[in-house]
Amino acid sequence: MTVTQALLHDHVVRRIARARPDLAAWRDLSTVDGLSAVEAEIAAVSDTAVVAVVGGFDLVEWVRGTVAFAASLSDVDAWRRSFTKTLFLAGNPARLTDRFAFKHVAGRLAWTDLAPADAHLPLRQLLRAFVGERELDVPGDVVIDLPGPPGRRRVLHVAGAMPVARAMVHLNHLLVEAVFDGVLAPGDRLTVRRVPRLIGVTGPFDALRVGVDPASPGRLHALMALTEEVSGA
């Protein structure tokens, strides 16, 4: 299995259908423009959201914390319907825990529980949006042992260069949805690997993060992919 436009298109359609079957049944999902329009509609009407407070970004810390947070949740249907909407704010969780309730705290990172977006307004008014302009640094293969009983070995392929703030958004959606889908779990060993592009990466793909190709708006491209580790690769 290789990355093709058909595979990427099918992935986006399935993601929409899983999150919002009501919209998928009545919207044109046959074109990239149609997919983008439905995704924009979901973003506009999404109510359930999570706030992530970020005191600083470290790839290993972020991946471990995100997986642990996602695994701690039980009823996630409403967040699924909001396409796992997450707001990233810059702040020090240690200075906020006496005023705000967090679902999960991991060092310099903290996540609120799922709630209507308005419920997070006091926190959003206090803190500014997290701005990570430096490029995501992936120095060779970064091996991350997710806390928990030893599990499977996975590879997270990250295509090309991107700023930290953008990478956090894509990592968040891919990791959280992978946990919900049961293809990533605490205890797994995850190797993060930078690749120029995902065209040469072969599947099967346990999870994909897909966007519109900025160089060709009528086409899709894969930003990240989760695969099983192949022995000797």
Secondary structure by P-SEA (a helix, b strand, c coil): ccccaaaaaaaaaaaaaaacaaaaaccccccaaaaaaaaaaaaaacccbbbbbbccccaaaaaaaaaaaaaaccccaaaaaaccbbbbbbccccccccccccccccccbbbbcccccccaaaaaaaccccccccccccccbbbbbccccbbbbbbbbbcccccaaaaaaaaaaaaaaaaaaccccccbbbbbbbccccccccccccbbbbbcccccccbbbbcbbbbcccccc
